[in-house]
């Protein structure tokens, strides 16, 4: 069976999808979610990168868009309309892969170690190698790659991974070190203290010389 090839999703669409996947595990008693709960989850200030401030109308538009590829389903019955995700069935993915995609959609690029920690409430991976195994499956997926391993950042020990539901991620350019930061990195705390002491000593000597010059000028009757 061939799985559906997804359209490129917007940031808000991936946020909506990620929130639904997350809340299914973290607040099962209130899942599926109402529109108000979904808006609150999208605009949450913790465990989110980047932070957003989406309106109710914007979230509703994202929900309607996600209904097209059947990634979001609407629950019938009750006074309040509720929404649930359908990622596992649409993309034919196991819960481990959905957990990884959820955290990547909500928190942005992360290393395998960070993903293992941040997935704890969604799925408990035995070790980092298990995380890497499922990431590789998502990267090698024949029906469309869903994650990519990013180039290692300067000074980093591990590569980060990013989801591809919103297309190719932007590669962050390494920050250029400012002259002051380079100076600080090359000079120890002790050396800085010695430099400050030398400056203070030189300032005192200059003041003493000024006093001597002023005294000599007074004795000679000339202006300093």
Order of alpha helices (4+ residues) and beta strands (2+ residues): alpha-beta-alpha-alpha-beta-beta-alpha-alpha-beta-alpha-alpha-beta-beta-alpha-alpha
